[in-house]
Structures are given as structure tokens and as C-alpha cells.
Amino acid sequence: MALADLFTIGLGSAAQAVASLFNTQQQIKASRIARAEQRTFETAQADRRFQRELVVEAMRTLRQEELAELEARLRREGALAALRDRTTFDTYPIEEGPGHLRGSLELIAPDLSALPLLVLLPRAHGTTEPQWNGLRHAIVDALRRQLVADGLVLLYDAMRTLSWPHAGLYWNDLYGIPTLVVQTTFFQDKLDIGLGGCHLSPGAAAEPIRNVYRHRLVGPEFWTPEIVAELNAGVPASHQFVVPRSDAGRVQVNVDVAARAVSAVVTAAVDAYYLGSRGGYRARFDEAVALLGRAAPPDWPIDLGVPLAQVADPAFHLLQVASRQSRRGDPAGALATVRHALAVLAHPDYAMIGPPFPPDDQLAVALAEAGLGYREEFGVAMASIRTAGADDQASGRDLAALEAIGDA
């Protein structure tokens, strides 16, 4: 091999070595750069993981705080709800709690609209004083004898005191049920009687309590044998009074008469309810007020305060009004009222308009065609007028004409 060839080979080897060394250095540099970039990437990734962990931890802390606040609020609300429930049961007018009265009524009649008028008798307002001892029991006894026994009302008296209207009592127990609330308030020698209720007239959900009558106790000298005899008229022997001779006896008579006053007021309200919803209804107020004797209110409305336009059976109602007028010493007014009642029997429009009324022959036909109840009530009114007596010639002629109508 020639020297030139050897030289060429040497140069080539040297060049290869140099190139290899350069490549190695480039690789080392690239490796360092790659490692640096890897470290930078890993550092960035670690930073991002750390930031994510910080965010997650912050979110976890926030959620824990919100959860703790929610749990605390739920505990507070639960405690408040338990307190409200306990307060509701402790203060609810029905001692057994919401819904008990309605459930009890459904045991009597699943269709609550078929029930008679419900009368609630809460405990009386006022400070208990010795002169009123036994009043509540006497009121319950009077109402049961005079109204419950006739099936006119359902009496519920197992109640605490009540401020009416009462939203909880209405929605839980009384919704849709015609109800009369009787509130009695006593102070010293006065007994105030208030009435309210719900569904007593169309379109009226609840009616607030209104004081309608004040009864006062009387002194010991009031109870004479004559007055006691008046109170005993028409009363069963078991409920008759004796002339009180002691303070305890006078307290008992006072309480019983006060209970009769409450019963009379409630009876007037019951009559007003049924006059507006039931045909041929015979009012009970006259008998109830008669039990008060001279303690009866002298100015109670002759028509029981019910406008004729709101009465379901105007003719029957007018015949009863005529009997009251004659008992009050107004036979002429009673005769006019009887004629008005017969006119309504002849044509219902006469309930809204006055005279002139149809001739007597038409009135006779209307009475003859009416039911037995109307003819009986006509006879009662005429008998009452005859007892009162016609006080002038015109009234005498009108009485004879009406008697002829009844005999036709």
C-alpha cells in the first residue's frame, strides 16, 4: 500500500474520530437539554398538582364548612319544629291536638255535610270567681237539654280557651263544617256572651267573635217566690229552683239563670242558621227565652234578626213571627203578618213585596193546599191572636176574615 493511501486512511480515521467526538458532545448536550426540559416539565407538573391539591383542599374545606352550617341549620330547624309542635299541642284548643275533632266527627258521619250544626264551647275567659262556680257545667246541661236532645246541634266542650278565628283549628278540624263558637267572658258580676264561627252563611269562611249579650247577676232580694215560680214554669221537676235562703243557694240560682241566658243566645243563633237553610223550621228561641222569666231581654228581635230575604221558608217563619207579635200585645200587627204569610203561600214573590195581597179566596186555596205543618202553625198563630184580643173594630173584622180562610 502506498504512503499516500496510508495518509488518506489516517485522515479519514481522524475525521471519523472527530465526527464521532462531535456527535458524542452533541448527544451529551442534547441529553442535558432533555434532562433540563424534563426537570422543568416535572417541576411544572408538580406545581400544577400542588395548585390542584390546594384548590381541592380549599374546596373540601369550603364544603365541610357548608355541610357543618347545613347540619347546624337543620338541627336548629328541627329543634324549632319540635318546639312548634310542642307549643301547638300545648296551646291547641283541642287538647288531643290537630285533627282529633274532625276524626271524631267522621266516626259519627263520614259525610261531614250531613252533620247538624257544630257548637264549640271553649272554656270561659276571665278570672275564676266564686259566684261563677259551676257555670260551665250548667251551660253544657242547658244546651244538651234544649238543643242537643232535638238533634239540632252537636256540642263539643272538651276545649281549652280559644281566640277565634284560629287558623290551625279551622284548617285542621273545621274546614267545610258549619260551626258556631260560643265565647263566654265573666268579670265580677257581668257575663258577656260572644258568638262567631265558620261556614254559617254562604261565602263566609269565618266570622269573628261579636259580643251579643251581657248578663248581670242580681242581688239576693231579687229571688222572690213569684219570680222563682216563673223560672220553674215549663221546666222538668229535676231542674226546678227553690227560693234561695242562703248565699250558696243564691249563687246556684244565679249560675243556673246565667246558663239559661247563654242557652237562649245560642238558641237564637241556631234558629237563625236553620231558618236560612231548612224549610218548615220551628224556632226554639221562644221556649228558651221563656225560661229566663223576668231576666229575659225585653227587646229581642221579633223576627230573630233574620231578614225575610234570607229565610228558606218565609211563609212558615212569618206565621211564627205573628205568634210572637200577639204575645207581645200587638194583635193588629200579628193579623197583618198572618195575611202576609198566606200571600207568600199563594205566591213566593210576596216574600219580597208588601200589600196589596191576593183576595181571601186565593189565600184560602193556598192554605188548603199547603202542608199540614203550615196549617198547624196557622192555627197556633190564630189562637195566640184570639188570646191577645182584637183591640179595634178593623182588627176584629180582619180576625174574622182570617178565621174564615182557615175554615174554608
C-alpha positions as CSV (number, residue, x, y, z in Angstrom):
1,M,0.0,0.0,0.0
2,A,1.3,3.4,-0.9
3,L,2.2,6.1,1.6
4,A,-0.5,8.3,0.1
5,D,-3.1,5.7,0.7
6,L,-2.0,5.3,4.3
7,F,-2.1,9.1,4.7
8,T,-5.6,9.1,3.2
9,I,-6.7,6.4,5.5
10,G,-5.3,8.2,8.5
11,L,-7.1,11.4,7.6
12,G,-10.3,9.5,7.2
13,S,-9.9,7.8,10.6
14,A,-9.1,11.1,12.2
15,A,-12.1,12.7,10.6
16,Q,-14.3,9.9,11.7
17,A,-12.9,10.2,15.3
18,V,-13.5,13.9,15.2
19,A,-17.0,13.4,13.9
20,S,-17.7,10.8,16.5
21,L,-16.4,13.0,19.2
22,F,-18.6,15.9,17.9
23,N,-21.6,13.7,17.8
24,T,-21.0,12.4,21.3
25,Q,-20.7,16.0,22.5
26,Q,-23.9,16.9,20.7
27,Q,-25.6,13.9,22.2
28,I,-24.4,14.9,25.7
29,K,-25.6,18.4,25.2
30,A,-28.9,17.2,23.8
31,S,-29.2,14.8,26.8
32,R,-28.5,17.7,29.2
33,I,-31.1,19.8,27.5
34,A,-33.6,17.0,27.5
35,R,-32.9,16.3,31.2
36,A,-33.3,20.0,31.9
37,E,-36.5,20.2,30.0
38,Q,-37.7,17.0,31.8
39,R,-36.9,18.6,35.1
40,T,-38.7,21.8,34.1
41,F,-41.7,19.8,32.9
42,E,-41.8,17.7,36.1
43,T,-41.4,20.8,38.2
44,A,-44.3,22.4,36.3
45,Q,-46.4,19.3,36.7
46,A,-45.6,19.2,40.4
47,D,-46.6,22.9,40.7
48,R,-49.8,22.2,38.8
49,R,-50.5,19.1,41.1
50,F,-49.8,21.2,44.1
51,Q,-52.0,24.0,42.9
52,R,-54.8,21.5,42.2
53,E,-54.3,20.0,45.6
54,L,-54.6,23.4,47.1
55,V,-57.8,24.1,45.2
56,V,-59.2,20.7,46.1
57,E,-58.3,21.2,49.7
58,A,-59.9,24.7,49.7
59,M,-63.0,23.2,48.1
60,R,-63.0,20.4,50.6
61,T,-62.7,22.9,53.5
62,L,-65.5,25.0,52.0
63,R,-67.7,22.0,51.5
64,Q,-67.1,20.9,55.1
65,E,-67.9,24.3,56.4
66,E,-71.1,24.5,54.3
67,L,-72.0,20.9,55.4
68,A,-71.4,21.9,59.0
69,E,-73.5,25.0,58.6
70,L,-76.3,23.0,56.9
71,E,-76.2,20.4,59.7
72,A,-76.4,23.2,62.3
73,R,-79.3,24.8,60.5
74,L,-81.1,21.5,60.2
75,R,-80.6,20.9,63.9
76,R,-81.9,24.4,64.7
77,E,-84.9,23.9,62.3
78,G,-85.5,20.5,63.8
79,A,-85.4,21.9,67.3
80,L,-87.7,24.8,66.3
81,A,-90.1,22.4,64.6
82,A,-90.2,20.2,67.7
83,L,-90.8,23.4,69.8
84,R,-93.5,24.5,67.4
85,D,-95.1,21.0,67.6
86,R,-94.9,21.0,71.3
87,T,-96.3,24.5,71.5
88,T,-99.1,23.6,69.1
89,F,-100.1,20.7,71.2
90,D,-99.8,22.6,74.4
91,T,-101.8,25.6,73.2
92,Y,-104.2,23.9,70.6
93,P,-107.8,24.5,71.6
94,I,-108.5,20.7,71.3
95,E,-106.4,19.0,74.0
96,E,-105.8,15.9,71.9
97,G,-104.2,18.0,69.1
98,P,-104.9,18.9,65.5
99,G,-107.3,16.6,63.6
100,H,-108.8,14.9,66.6
101,L,-112.1,16.7,66.4
102,R,-112.5,16.1,62.7
103,G,-111.6,12.4,63.1
104,S,-114.2,12.1,65.9
105,L,-116.9,13.7,63.7
106,E,-116.1,11.4,60.9
107,L,-116.9,8.5,63.2
108,I,-120.4,9.9,63.6
109,A,-120.9,10.7,59.9
110,P,-118.4,10.0,57.1
111,D,-120.1,12.7,55.1
112,L,-119.5,15.8,57.3
113,S,-122.0,17.8,55.3
114,A,-124.8,15.6,56.8
115,L,-123.9,16.7,60.4
116,P,-126.1,19.1,62.3
117,L,-124.7,22.4,63.3
118,L,-121.5,22.0,65.4
119,V,-121.4,24.2,68.6
120,L,-118.0,24.7,70.2
121,L,-117.9,25.8,73.9
122,P,-114.4,26.7,74.8
123,R,-113.5,27.5,78.4
124,A,-114.6,30.9,79.6
125,H,-112.3,33.9,79.5
126,G,-111.8,35.8,82.8
127,T,-110.7,35.2,86.3
128,T,-112.4,32.4,88.2
129,E,-114.5,33.9,91.0
130,P,-116.7,32.1,93.5
131,Q,-120.0,33.5,92.1
132,W,-119.4,31.7,88.8
133,N,-118.6,28.3,90.2
134,G,-120.4,25.6,88.2
135,L,-121.3,27.9,85.3
136,R,-119.7,25.8,82.6
137,H,-121.4,22.6,83.7
138,A,-124.8,24.4,83.9
139,I,-124.3,25.8,80.3
140,V,-123.5,22.3,79.0
141,D,-126.5,20.9,80.7
142,A,-128.8,23.6,79.4
143,L,-127.6,23.2,75.8
144,R,-127.9,19.5,75.9
145,R,-131.5,19.6,77.2
146,Q,-132.6,22.3,74.8
147,L,-130.7,21.8,71.6
148,V,-128.7,18.5,71.5
149,A,-131.7,16.4,72.6
150,D,-133.6,17.7,69.5
151,G,-130.8,16.8,67.2
152,L,-130.2,20.4,66.2
153,V,-126.6,20.7,67.2
154,L,-123.5,18.6,68.1
155,L,-122.0,20.1,71.2
156,Y,-118.2,19.8,71.8
157,D,-117.0,21.2,75.1
158,A,-113.7,19.4,75.7
159,M,-111.7,22.5,74.9
160,R,-109.2,25.0,76.2
161,T,-109.8,28.7,75.9
162,L,-110.0,29.9,72.3
163,S,-109.2,33.1,70.5
164,W,-111.3,33.0,67.3
165,P,-110.6,33.0,64.3
166,H,-107.9,30.3,64.8
167,A,-106.2,29.3,61.6
168,G,-104.9,25.9,62.9
169,L,-108.3,24.9,64.3
170,Y,-110.0,25.9,61.1
171,W,-107.8,24.2,58.6
172,N,-107.1,21.0,60.7
173,D,-110.6,20.4,62.1
174,L,-113.4,22.7,61.0
175,Y,-112.9,23.3,57.3
176,G,-116.2,22.9,55.5
177,I,-118.1,22.2,58.7
178,P,-120.8,24.8,59.8
179,T,-119.7,25.7,63.3
180,L,-120.9,28.1,66.0
181,V,-118.3,29.2,68.5
182,V,-119.7,30.3,71.9
183,Q,-117.3,32.5,73.9
184,T,-118.2,33.4,77.5
185,T,-116.3,36.1,79.4
186,F,-117.0,36.9,83.0
187,F,-115.8,39.6,85.3
188,Q,-117.2,40.3,88.7
189,D,-121.0,40.4,88.3
190,K,-121.0,40.5,84.4
191,L,-121.2,37.7,81.9
192,D,-120.6,38.6,78.3
193,I,-121.7,36.2,75.6
194,G,-120.0,36.3,72.2
195,L,-120.7,34.4,69.1
196,G,-118.7,33.6,66.0
197,G,-117.9,30.6,63.8
198,C,-117.4,29.4,60.3
199,H,-119.5,28.4,57.3
200,L,-122.6,29.8,58.9
201,S,-123.6,31.7,55.7
202,P,-122.8,31.3,52.0
203,G,-119.4,32.8,51.1
204,A,-118.3,33.3,54.7
205,A,-115.3,31.1,55.7
206,A,-115.0,32.5,59.2
207,E,-116.9,35.1,61.3
208,P,-115.2,36.8,64.2
209,I,-116.5,36.8,67.7
210,R,-119.0,39.5,68.4
211,N,-120.4,40.2,71.9
212,V,-124.2,39.9,71.5
213,Y,-125.5,39.9,75.1
214,R,-124.5,40.9,78.6
215,H,-126.0,39.1,81.6
216,R,-125.6,40.6,85.1
217,L,-126.0,38.8,88.4
218,V,-128.9,40.1,90.6
219,G,-129.0,40.9,94.3
220,P,-130.3,38.5,96.9
221,E,-133.6,40.4,97.2
222,F,-134.5,39.6,93.6
223,W,-135.4,36.0,94.1
224,T,-138.9,36.2,95.4
225,P,-141.3,33.2,95.3
226,E,-143.2,34.7,92.3
227,I,-140.0,35.1,90.2
228,V,-138.8,31.6,91.1
229,A,-142.2,30.3,90.1
230,E,-141.9,32.0,86.7
231,L,-138.5,30.4,86.2
232,N,-139.9,26.9,87.1
233,A,-142.8,27.2,84.6
234,G,-142.4,24.5,81.9
235,V,-139.2,23.1,83.4
236,P,-138.8,19.4,84.5
237,A,-139.0,18.9,88.2
238,S,-135.4,17.8,88.3
239,H,-134.3,21.3,87.1
240,Q,-136.7,23.5,89.1
241,F,-135.5,26.0,91.6
242,V,-136.4,26.6,95.2
243,V,-136.4,30.1,96.7
244,P,-132.8,30.5,97.8
245,R,-132.4,31.1,101.6
246,S,-128.6,31.1,101.8
247,D,-125.7,32.6,99.9
248,A,-124.8,29.3,98.4
249,G,-128.4,28.8,97.2
250,R,-128.5,32.3,95.6
251,V,-125.2,31.6,93.8
252,Q,-126.6,28.4,92.4
253,V,-129.8,30.1,91.1
254,N,-127.7,32.9,89.7
255,V,-125.4,30.5,87.9
256,D,-128.3,28.4,86.5
257,V,-130.1,31.5,85.2
258,A,-126.9,32.7,83.6
259,A,-126.6,29.3,81.9
260,R,-130.2,29.7,80.6
261,A,-129.2,33.1,79.2
262,V,-126.3,31.6,77.4
263,S,-128.6,28.8,76.1
264,A,-131.1,31.4,74.9
265,V,-128.4,33.3,73.0
266,V,-127.1,30.1,71.4
267,T,-130.7,29.1,70.5
268,A,-131.2,32.3,68.7
269,A,-128.1,31.8,66.6
270,V,-129.1,28.1,65.9
271,D,-132.6,29.3,64.9
272,A,-131.1,31.9,62.6
273,Y,-128.9,29.2,61.0
274,Y,-131.7,26.8,60.3
275,L,-134.2,29.5,59.2
276,G,-131.8,30.2,56.4
277,S,-131.3,26.6,55.4
278,R,-134.3,24.5,56.3
279,G,-137.9,24.7,55.3
280,G,-140.7,24.4,57.9
281,Y,-138.3,25.0,60.7
282,R,-139.9,25.7,64.1
283,A,-137.8,28.1,66.1
284,R,-136.9,27.2,69.6
285,F,-135.9,30.7,70.9
286,D,-139.3,31.4,72.3
287,E,-139.2,28.5,74.7
288,A,-135.6,29.2,75.6
289,V,-136.2,32.9,76.4
290,A,-139.3,32.0,78.4
291,L,-137.1,30.0,80.8
292,L,-135.5,33.3,81.9
293,G,-138.7,34.8,83.3
294,R,-138.2,38.4,84.2
295,A,-134.5,38.1,83.4
296,A,-135.3,37.8,79.7
297,P,-134.2,40.6,77.4
298,P,-137.2,42.8,76.7
299,D,-136.0,43.9,73.2
300,W,-135.1,40.8,71.4
301,P,-136.0,41.0,67.7
302,I,-139.5,39.8,66.8
303,D,-138.1,38.1,63.6
304,L,-135.0,36.8,65.5
305,G,-132.9,39.3,63.5
306,V,-133.1,37.3,60.3
307,P,-134.1,39.3,57.2
308,L,-137.0,37.7,55.3
309,A,-134.9,37.6,52.1
310,Q,-132.5,35.2,53.9
311,V,-135.2,32.8,55.2
312,A,-135.6,29.5,53.4
313,D,-139.3,29.2,54.2
314,P,-140.7,32.8,54.6
315,A,-144.4,31.7,55.0
316,F,-143.7,29.4,57.9
317,H,-141.4,32.0,59.5
318,L,-144.0,34.7,59.2
319,L,-146.6,32.6,61.0
320,Q,-144.2,32.2,63.9
321,V,-143.5,36.0,63.9
322,A,-147.2,36.6,64.1
323,S,-147.5,34.5,67.2
324,R,-144.7,36.5,68.9
325,Q,-146.3,39.7,67.9
326,S,-149.6,38.7,69.6
327,R,-147.8,37.6,72.7
328,R,-146.1,41.0,72.9
329,G,-149.5,42.7,72.8
330,D,-149.7,43.6,69.1
331,P,-152.7,41.6,67.7
332,A,-153.2,44.0,64.8
333,G,-149.6,43.6,63.7
334,A,-149.9,39.9,64.1
335,L,-153.0,39.8,61.8
336,A,-151.1,41.7,59.1
337,T,-148.2,39.3,59.4
338,V,-150.5,36.2,59.1
339,R,-152.1,37.7,55.9
340,H,-148.5,38.3,54.6
341,A,-147.7,34.7,55.3
342,L,-150.7,33.5,53.4
343,A,-149.8,35.7,50.5
344,V,-146.4,34.1,50.4
345,L,-148.0,30.7,50.3
346,A,-150.1,31.9,47.3
347,H,-147.0,33.3,45.5
348,P,-143.4,33.3,46.7
349,D,-142.8,36.8,45.3
350,Y,-144.8,38.3,48.2
351,A,-141.9,37.5,50.4
352,M,-140.2,40.5,48.9
353,I,-143.1,42.8,48.3
354,G,-145.9,44.1,50.5
355,P,-149.6,44.7,50.1
356,P,-151.9,44.7,48.3
357,F,-152.1,40.9,48.8
358,P,-154.3,38.5,46.9
359,P,-158.0,38.2,47.7
360,D,-159.1,36.0,50.5
361,D,-160.4,33.2,48.2
362,Q,-156.9,32.8,46.8
363,L,-155.4,32.8,50.3
364,A,-157.9,30.1,51.3
365,V,-156.8,27.9,48.4
366,A,-153.1,28.5,49.2
367,L,-153.6,27.5,52.8
368,A,-155.7,24.4,52.0
369,E,-153.1,23.2,49.5
370,A,-150.2,23.9,52.0
371,G,-148.8,21.1,54.1
372,L,-150.1,20.1,57.5
373,G,-147.3,21.9,59.2
374,Y,-148.4,25.3,57.7
375,R,-152.0,24.7,58.7
376,E,-150.9,23.8,62.3
377,E,-148.7,26.9,62.6
378,F,-151.6,29.0,61.2
379,G,-153.8,27.6,63.9
380,V,-151.2,28.4,66.6
381,A,-150.9,32.0,65.4
382,M,-154.7,32.5,65.2
383,A,-155.1,31.0,68.7
384,S,-152.4,33.4,70.0
385,I,-154.1,36.4,68.4
386,R,-157.5,35.4,69.8
387,T,-155.9,35.2,73.3
388,A,-154.4,38.7,72.8
389,G,-157.8,40.0,71.6
390,A,-158.6,42.4,68.8
391,D,-158.2,45.9,70.1
392,D,-160.3,47.7,67.5
393,Q,-163.2,47.1,65.0
394,A,-160.9,46.8,62.0
395,S,-158.8,44.2,63.7
396,G,-162.0,42.3,64.6
397,R,-163.1,42.2,61.0
398,D,-159.6,41.1,59.9
399,L,-159.6,38.3,62.5
400,A,-163.0,37.1,61.4
401,A,-161.9,37.1,57.7
402,L,-158.7,35.1,58.5
403,E,-160.7,32.6,60.6
404,A,-163.0,32.1,57.6
405,I,-159.9,31.5,55.5
406,G,-158.8,28.8,57.9
407,D,-162.3,27.2,57.9
408,A,-162.6,27.1,54.1
